[in-house]
């Protein structure tokens, strides 16, 4: 027969584990649970606040992203020509694909994913 102390610890530990896992973004990524923002697979999920944006606001955000997408390739080239600033970026450049380990390349991919998601939202809202 379990002791009274053990019967109190088991539910407390189980509750603590569930709370810790429930708040952990990496657990959500591992479980494949979509959440607002950038996803592990490179896509972007619009937030509830973004879903409330008016068409004009969506267009303004898309214009900002478009300007970023135009300048980031040049930034990536400058970054590629410079010395890597971290061990991670050096390893990414040595062993990865062209553009791996470059902050501008990652920023480009994120801006493209967000832009794609906002364009889908614009269609869903039937913006002209």
C-alpha angles and dihedrals in degrees: 000000000000118000122248091248092054092049089056095046099051097060091041092052092045092050092047092050092050092049092048093049095042093057096044115103092202090057089053089050091048092049092047093239108156117227132176116284134025116356129213090248091059097258128118129229116203116236125237088254091054090049088060093055118118118240092256091054091050090051091050092052091047090052091053091049091047091055090049091050089053095052102037097075090058090047090051091053092051090047091049090054093050128076115272112258098207137037089242093056091046091052091045090054094046100046107018138073121286106289096025112134093026118120092208091056091052090046090051092052091048093048090049092050092049091046091051091050093049091048089054089049090050089054092046090052090047093234112179 
